[in-house]
Amino acid sequence: MKVLVVDMTHGGFVLASEFSKRNDCDVFAWDIYHTLNHEQIKTLKFMGIKLVEGSFYEKYYQETYTTEENEKINVVAPVHCNLPYPADMTHHEAVGFLLKDRINVPIIEITGVKGKTSTLAMLKEIYRDQNLLILSSLGVEIVDNGQDTILQKDISITPASIITAWDLAEDFYKAKKPSKPDVNTNIDICLFESSLGGTGLADVGVITNIAEDYPISQGSSSASKAKSQMFRSKIIVCDHESYHGIYSENNNYYQFLTDKKINTYSVDGKSNVQAFDIDYGLYETTFQVKVTGLQTVENKYVNNFFQVKTFAPAQHHLENTLSAITASLSLGTIPNSIIKGVKNFRGLPGRTSFRNISSVETSLNPSMQNKSSFVKKNYQTNHQIINLIEEINPGINVTAIKKSVAMIKDYENPALVLGGNYGVTCEEIDEESLLEYLSQIGNDLYIILTGELGKSLWDKTSEKSIYRSQIDQAINQAINEGFNNILIVYRSNFSDLSKR
């Protein structure tokens, strides 16, 4: 068959390469954003892949509509790519097609607007006693006999990265057991984080939430429509509000969901998995879980009660925990394993984490001045305990900021350090909505703006506000003013921030 892979930037290079390995494929590649370097072009040509331009795509469709002699070309494009004619496969569907006969172990695949990486981190703790292959925005990782090994850092969560992750796992085990080349991997479970949808490979597909249904494909589609690809999984886990507000069978666009197995979760709401009797704490939150009519991959129904303790200082953290609990129950995991796993979760550095510091000085040791606050261990003030709640995420939006602020306002003497960078994700932040919200809370919360985002907000506000160009300076400002519960909300890749 003929295949035209569109967009080499978001995983298309991997997909084109993988299609070219099949004997029945004649592969064309369209570098729509012109991002291929010389070596990549050379590699594609060596594989027999033909590089084409948009004129090839247009000409094919024009000729297809006028003659029956042309062999059909299967166009493979990202779900967010706004083409004049619909693609035959999304990149997600192509990954499912290419890997359907290669992976024969349970898969949990996770998408959503917020909470993907944290949910996956909790699932890692739940299944730590098994051998795991993990793809997340933090990298590709193997957990083998309890030993964590990073196979690749700085990888995207485009669907094609699942192919890369599986290839890396095969190479890992071949190197580990060269005497058994016929054994591809020893993986027991795959945990895959995926942007904007699912591949159809998953036993359990998770949609954490649609916290903000942002537009994609130049406004012709939305995040919720793209993520509905996850409904090709055997069982779907979705937060109750998103499912019934967007995806339920009452919505004509999603009529195809009526025959799907769907497990929902909520905080104090009617769903398959509910949290109630919640006692929030900065260090540990305790709550009861009620399971009602949950379906498993083995076609069993689960009804149960149990207590959970974990790191979840606010409702949106608790919702991530429920997502992980519901996913693992859907896979047939017993509650004791879930309880043990989520109790071991202590937050995720680079997403949401908590730490406290205490000291006797009123300023930082001069030798620490040029180091990032995220590697400093000796913030010092007058015999005070300083609690730092770090929300560091490249995709932080206004909804997430509101939820985080709602959490910190419940604690004594709070302050907010807010800022970050532009261009760290495709989804930029709605500054006008954020400014409106900051004006509402400005009298109730001490706010320091920082970074590129903070500077832009500071320039646009007429309110009296505080700006510090460096995040270290901003945190120091809050400490020196005597605030001891400091929420740091910063749009950034944590790995970039920690290198400062």
CORSULGI-V870724 format. One record per residue. N is the residue number from 1. RES is the residue in three letters. SS is DSSP state (helix for helix, strand for strand, loop for the rest). Layout:
# CORSULGI-V870724
n=N res=RES ss=SS
n=N res=RES ss=SS
This chain:
# CORSULGI-V870724
n=1 res=MET ss=loop
n=2 res=LYS ss=strand
n=3 res=VAL ss=strand
n=4 res=LEU ss=strand
n=5 res=VAL ss=strand
n=6 res=VAL ss=strand
n=7 res=ASP ss=loop
n=8 res=MET ss=helix
n=9 res=THR ss=helix
n=10 res=HIS ss=helix
n=11 res=GLY ss=helix
n=12 res=GLY ss=helix
n=13 res=PHE ss=helix
n=14 res=VAL ss=helix
n=15 res=LEU ss=helix
n=16 res=ALA ss=helix
n=17 res=SER ss=helix
n=18 res=GLU ss=helix
n=19 res=PHE ss=helix
n=20 res=SER ss=helix
n=21 res=LYS ss=loop
n=22 res=ARG ss=loop
n=23 res=ASN ss=loop
n=24 res=ASP ss=loop
n=25 res=CYS ss=loop
n=26 res=ASP ss=strand
n=27 res=VAL ss=strand
n=28 res=PHE ss=strand
n=29 res=ALA ss=strand
n=30 res=TRP ss=strand
n=31 res=ASP ss=loop
n=32 res=ILE ss=loop
n=33 res=TYR ss=loop
n=34 res=HIS ss=loop
n=35 res=THR ss=loop
n=36 res=LEU ss=loop
n=37 res=ASN ss=loop
n=38 res=HIS ss=helix
n=39 res=GLU ss=helix
n=40 res=GLN ss=helix
n=41 res=ILE ss=helix
n=42 res=LYS ss=helix
n=43 res=THR ss=helix
n=44 res=LEU ss=helix
n=45 res=LYS ss=helix
n=46 res=PHE ss=helix
n=47 res=MET ss=loop
n=48 res=GLY ss=loop
n=49 res=ILE ss=loop
n=50 res=LYS ss=strand
n=51 res=LEU ss=strand
n=52 res=VAL ss=strand
n=53 res=GLU ss=loop
n=54 res=GLY ss=helix
n=55 res=SER ss=helix
n=56 res=PHE ss=helix
n=57 res=TYR ss=helix
n=58 res=GLU ss=helix
n=59 res=LYS ss=helix
n=60 res=TYR ss=helix
n=61 res=TYR ss=helix
n=62 res=GLN ss=helix
n=63 res=GLU ss=helix
n=64 res=THR ss=helix
n=65 res=TYR ss=loop
n=66 res=THR ss=loop
n=67 res=THR ss=loop
n=68 res=GLU ss=loop
n=69 res=GLU ss=loop
n=70 res=ASN ss=loop
n=71 res=GLU ss=loop
n=72 res=LYS ss=loop
n=73 res=ILE ss=strand
n=74 res=ASN ss=strand
n=75 res=VAL ss=strand
n=76 res=VAL ss=strand
n=77 res=ALA ss=strand
n=78 res=PRO ss=loop
n=79 res=VAL ss=loop
n=80 res=HIS ss=loop
n=81 res=CYS ss=loop
n=82 res=ASN ss=loop
n=83 res=LEU ss=loop
n=84 res=PRO ss=loop
n=85 res=TYR ss=loop
n=86 res=PRO ss=loop
n=87 res=ALA ss=loop
n=88 res=ASP ss=loop
n=89 res=MET ss=strand
n=90 res=THR ss=strand
n=91 res=HIS ss=helix
n=92 res=HIS ss=helix
n=93 res=GLU ss=helix
n=94 res=ALA ss=helix
n=95 res=VAL ss=helix
n=96 res=GLY ss=helix
n=97 res=PHE ss=helix
n=98 res=LEU ss=helix
n=99 res=LEU ss=helix
n=100 res=LYS ss=loop
n=101 res=ASP ss=loop
n=102 res=ARG ss=loop
n=103 res=ILE ss=loop
n=104 res=ASN ss=loop
n=105 res=VAL ss=loop
n=106 res=PRO ss=strand
n=107 res=ILE ss=strand
n=108 res=ILE ss=strand
n=109 res=GLU ss=strand
n=110 res=ILE ss=strand
n=111 res=THR ss=strand
n=112 res=GLY ss=loop
n=113 res=VAL ss=loop
n=114 res=LYS ss=loop
n=115 res=GLY ss=loop
n=116 res=LYS ss=helix
n=117 res=THR ss=helix
n=118 res=SER ss=helix
n=119 res=THR ss=helix
n=120 res=LEU ss=helix
n=121 res=ALA ss=helix
n=122 res=MET ss=helix
n=123 res=LEU ss=helix
n=124 res=LYS ss=helix
n=125 res=GLU ss=helix
n=126 res=ILE ss=helix
n=127 res=TYR ss=loop
n=128 res=ARG ss=loop
n=129 res=ASP ss=loop
n=130 res=GLN ss=loop
n=131 res=ASN ss=loop
n=132 res=LEU ss=strand
n=133 res=LEU ss=strand
n=134 res=ILE ss=strand
n=135 res=LEU ss=strand
n=136 res=SER ss=strand
n=137 res=SER ss=loop
n=138 res=LEU ss=loop
n=139 res=GLY ss=strand
n=140 res=VAL ss=strand
n=141 res=GLU ss=strand
n=142 res=ILE ss=strand
n=143 res=VAL ss=strand
n=144 res=ASP ss=strand
n=145 res=ASN ss=loop
n=146 res=GLY ss=loop
n=147 res=GLN ss=strand
n=148 res=ASP ss=strand
n=149 res=THR ss=strand
n=150 res=ILE ss=strand
n=151 res=LEU ss=strand
n=152 res=GLN ss=strand
n=153 res=LYS ss=loop
n=154 res=ASP ss=loop
n=155 res=ILE ss=loop
n=156 res=SER ss=loop
n=157 res=ILE ss=loop
n=158 res=THR ss=loop
n=159 res=PRO ss=loop
n=160 res=ALA ss=helix
n=161 res=SER ss=helix
n=162 res=ILE ss=helix
n=163 res=ILE ss=helix
n=164 res=THR ss=helix
n=165 res=ALA ss=helix
n=166 res=TRP ss=helix
n=167 res=ASP ss=helix
n=168 res=LEU ss=helix
n=169 res=ALA ss=helix
n=170 res=GLU ss=helix
n=171 res=ASP ss=helix
n=172 res=PHE ss=helix
n=173 res=TYR ss=helix
n=174 res=LYS ss=helix
n=175 res=ALA ss=helix
n=176 res=LYS ss=helix
n=177 res=LYS ss=loop
n=178 res=PRO ss=loop
n=179 res=SER ss=loop
n=180 res=LYS ss=loop
n=181 res=PRO ss=loop
n=182 res=ASP ss=loop
n=183 res=VAL ss=loop
n=184 res=ASN ss=loop
n=185 res=THR ss=loop
n=186 res=ASN ss=loop
n=187 res=ILE ss=loop
n=188 res=ASP ss=loop
n=189 res=ILE ss=strand
n=190 res=CYS ss=strand
n=191 res=LEU ss=strand
n=192 res=PHE ss=strand
n=193 res=GLU ss=strand
n=194 res=SER ss=loop
n=195 res=SER ss=loop
n=196 res=LEU ss=loop
n=197 res=GLY ss=loop
n=198 res=GLY ss=loop
n=199 res=THR ss=loop
n=200 res=GLY ss=loop
n=201 res=LEU ss=loop
n=202 res=ALA ss=loop
n=203 res=ASP ss=loop
n=204 res=VAL ss=strand
n=205 res=GLY ss=strand
n=206 res=VAL ss=strand
n=207 res=ILE ss=strand
n=208 res=THR ss=loop
n=209 res=ASN ss=loop
n=210 res=ILE ss=loop
n=211 res=ALA ss=loop
n=212 res=GLU ss=loop
n=213 res=ASP ss=loop
n=214 res=TYR ss=loop
n=215 res=PRO ss=strand
n=216 res=ILE ss=strand
n=217 res=SER ss=helix
n=218 res=GLN ss=helix
n=219 res=GLY ss=helix
n=220 res=SER ss=loop
n=221 res=SER ss=strand
n=222 res=SER ss=strand
n=223 res=ALA ss=helix
n=224 res=SER ss=helix
n=225 res=LYS ss=helix
n=226 res=ALA ss=helix
n=227 res=LYS ss=helix
n=228 res=SER ss=helix
n=229 res=GLN ss=helix
n=230 res=MET ss=helix
n=231 res=PHE ss=helix
n=232 res=ARG ss=helix
n=233 res=SER ss=loop
n=234 res=LYS ss=loop
n=235 res=ILE ss=strand
n=236 res=ILE ss=strand
n=237 res=VAL ss=strand
n=238 res=CYS ss=strand
n=239 res=ASP ss=strand
n=240 res=HIS ss=helix
n=241 res=GLU ss=helix
n=242 res=SER ss=helix
n=243 res=TYR ss=helix
n=244 res=HIS ss=helix
n=245 res=GLY ss=helix
n=246 res=ILE ss=helix
n=247 res=TYR ss=helix
n=248 res=SER ss=loop
n=249 res=GLU ss=loop
n=250 res=ASN ss=loop
n=251 res=ASN ss=loop
n=252 res=ASN ss=helix
n=253 res=TYR ss=helix
n=254 res=TYR ss=helix
n=255 res=GLN ss=helix
n=256 res=PHE ss=helix
n=257 res=LEU ss=helix
n=258 res=THR ss=helix
n=259 res=ASP ss=helix
n=260 res=LYS ss=loop
n=261 res=LYS ss=strand
n=262 res=ILE ss=strand
n=263 res=ASN ss=strand
n=264 res=THR ss=strand
n=265 res=TYR ss=strand
n=266 res=SER ss=strand
n=267 res=VAL ss=strand
n=268 res=ASP ss=loop
n=269 res=GLY ss=loop
n=270 res=LYS ss=loop
n=271 res=SER ss=loop
n=272 res=ASN ss=loop
n=273 res=VAL ss=strand
n=274 res=GLN ss=strand
n=275 res=ALA ss=strand
n=276 res=PHE ss=strand
n=277 res=ASP ss=strand
n=278 res=ILE ss=strand
n=279 res=ASP ss=strand
n=280 res=TYR ss=loop
n=281 res=GLY ss=loop
n=282 res=LEU ss=loop
n=283 res=TYR ss=loop
n=284 res=GLU ss=loop
n=285 res=THR ss=strand
n=286 res=THR ss=strand
n=287 res=PHE ss=strand
n=288 res=GLN ss=strand
n=289 res=VAL ss=strand
n=290 res=LYS ss=strand
n=291 res=VAL ss=strand
n=292 res=THR ss=strand
n=293 res=GLY ss=strand
n=294 res=LEU ss=strand
n=295 res=GLN ss=strand
n=296 res=THR ss=loop
n=297 res=VAL ss=loop
n=298 res=GLU ss=loop
n=299 res=ASN ss=loop
n=300 res=LYS ss=loop
n=301 res=TYR ss=strand
n=302 res=VAL ss=strand
n=303 res=ASN ss=strand
n=304 res=ASN ss=strand
n=305 res=PHE ss=strand
n=306 res=PHE ss=strand
n=307 res=GLN ss=strand
n=308 res=VAL ss=strand
n=309 res=LYS ss=strand
n=310 res=THR ss=strand
n=311 res=PHE ss=loop
n=312 res=ALA ss=loop
n=313 res=PRO ss=loop
n=314 res=ALA ss=loop
n=315 res=GLN ss=helix
n=316 res=HIS ss=helix
n=317 res=HIS ss=helix
n=318 res=LEU ss=helix
n=319 res=GLU ss=helix
n=320 res=ASN ss=helix
n=321 res=THR ss=helix
n=322 res=LEU ss=helix
n=323 res=SER ss=helix
n=324 res=ALA ss=helix
n=325 res=ILE ss=helix
n=326 res=THR ss=helix
n=327 res=ALA ss=helix
n=328 res=SER ss=helix
n=329 res=LEU ss=helix
n=330 res=SER ss=helix
n=331 res=LEU ss=loop
n=332 res=GLY ss=loop
n=333 res=THR ss=loop
n=334 res=ILE ss=loop
n=335 res=PRO ss=helix
n=336 res=ASN ss=helix
n=337 res=SER ss=helix
n=338 res=ILE ss=helix
n=339 res=ILE ss=helix
n=340 res=LYS ss=helix
n=341 res=GLY ss=helix
n=342 res=VAL ss=helix
n=343 res=LYS ss=helix
n=344 res=ASN ss=helix
n=345 res=PHE ss=loop
n=346 res=ARG ss=loop
n=347 res=GLY ss=loop
n=348 res=LEU ss=strand
n=349 res=PRO ss=loop
n=350 res=GLY ss=loop
n=351 res=ARG ss=loop
n=352 res=THR ss=strand
n=353 res=SER ss=strand
n=354 res=PHE ss=strand
n=355 res=ARG ss=strand
n=356 res=ASN ss=strand
n=357 res=ILE ss=strand
n=358 res=SER ss=strand
n=359 res=SER ss=loop
n=360 res=VAL ss=loop
n=361 res=GLU ss=loop
n=362 res=THR ss=loop
n=363 res=SER ss=loop
n=364 res=LEU ss=loop
n=365 res=ASN ss=loop
n=366 res=PRO ss=helix
n=367 res=SER ss=helix
n=368 res=MET ss=helix
n=369 res=GLN ss=loop
n=370 res=ASN ss=loop
n=371 res=LYS ss=loop
n=372 res=SER ss=loop
n=373 res=SER ss=loop
n=374 res=PHE ss=loop
n=375 res=VAL ss=loop
n=376 res=LYS ss=loop
n=377 res=LYS ss=loop
n=378 res=ASN ss=loop
n=379 res=TYR ss=loop
n=380 res=GLN ss=loop
n=381 res=THR ss=loop
n=382 res=ASN ss=loop
n=383 res=HIS ss=loop
n=384 res=GLN ss=loop
n=385 res=ILE ss=strand
n=386 res=ILE ss=strand
n=387 res=ASN ss=strand
n=388 res=LEU ss=strand
n=389 res=ILE ss=strand
n=390 res=GLU ss=strand
n=391 res=GLU ss=strand
n=392 res=ILE ss=strand
n=393 res=ASN ss=loop
n=394 res=PRO ss=loop
n=395 res=GLY ss=loop
n=396 res=ILE ss=loop
n=397 res=ASN ss=loop
n=398 res=VAL ss=helix
n=399 res=THR ss=helix
n=400 res=ALA ss=helix
n=401 res=ILE ss=helix
n=402 res=LYS ss=helix
n=403 res=LYS ss=helix
n=404 res=SER ss=helix
n=405 res=VAL ss=helix
n=406 res=ALA ss=helix
n=407 res=MET ss=helix
n=408 res=ILE ss=helix
n=409 res=LYS ss=loop
n=410 res=ASP ss=loop
n=411 res=TYR ss=loop
n=412 res=GLU ss=loop
n=413 res=ASN ss=loop
n=414 res=PRO ss=strand
n=415 res=ALA ss=strand
n=416 res=LEU ss=strand
n=417 res=VAL ss=strand
n=418 res=LEU ss=strand
n=419 res=GLY ss=strand
n=420 res=GLY ss=strand
n=421 res=ASN ss=loop
n=422 res=TYR ss=loop
n=423 res=GLY ss=loop
n=424 res=VAL ss=loop
n=425 res=THR ss=loop
n=426 res=CYS ss=loop
n=427 res=GLU ss=loop
n=428 res=GLU ss=loop
n=429 res=ILE ss=loop
n=430 res=ASP ss=loop
n=431 res=GLU ss=helix
n=432 res=GLU ss=helix
n=433 res=SER ss=helix
n=434 res=LEU ss=helix
n=435 res=LEU ss=helix
n=436 res=GLU ss=helix
n=437 res=TYR ss=helix
n=438 res=LEU ss=helix
n=439 res=SER ss=helix
n=440 res=GLN ss=helix
n=441 res=ILE ss=helix
n=442 res=GLY ss=loop
n=443 res=ASN ss=loop
n=444 res=ASP ss=loop
n=445 res=LEU ss=loop
n=446 res=TYR ss=strand
n=447 res=ILE ss=strand
n=448 res=ILE ss=strand
n=449 res=LEU ss=strand
n=450 res=THR ss=strand
n=451 res=GLY ss=helix
n=452 res=GLU ss=helix
n=453 res=LEU ss=helix
n=454 res=GLY ss=helix
n=455 res=LYS ss=helix
n=456 res=SER ss=helix
n=457 res=LEU ss=helix
n=458 res=TRP ss=helix
n=459 res=ASP ss=helix
n=460 res=LYS ss=helix
n=461 res=THR ss=loop
n=462 res=SER ss=loop
n=463 res=GLU ss=loop
n=464 res=LYS ss=loop
n=465 res=SER ss=loop
n=466 res=ILE ss=strand
n=467 res=TYR ss=strand
n=468 res=ARG ss=strand
n=469 res=SER ss=loop
n=470 res=GLN ss=loop
n=471 res=ILE ss=helix
n=472 res=ASP ss=helix
n=473 res=GLN ss=helix
n=474 res=ALA ss=helix
n=475 res=ILE ss=helix
n=476 res=ASN ss=helix
n=477 res=GLN ss=helix
n=478 res=ALA ss=helix
n=479 res=ILE ss=helix
n=480 res=ASN ss=helix
n=481 res=GLU ss=loop
n=482 res=GLY ss=loop
n=483 res=PHE ss=loop
n=484 res=ASN ss=loop
n=485 res=ASN ss=strand
n=486 res=ILE ss=strand
n=487 res=LEU ss=strand
n=488 res=ILE ss=strand
n=489 res=VAL ss=strand
n=490 res=TYR ss=strand
n=491 res=ARG ss=strand
n=492 res=SER ss=loop
n=493 res=ASN ss=loop
n=494 res=PHE ss=helix
n=495 res=SER ss=helix
n=496 res=ASP ss=helix
n=497 res=LEU ss=helix
n=498 res=SER ss=helix
n=499 res=LYS ss=loop
n=500 res=ARG ss=loop
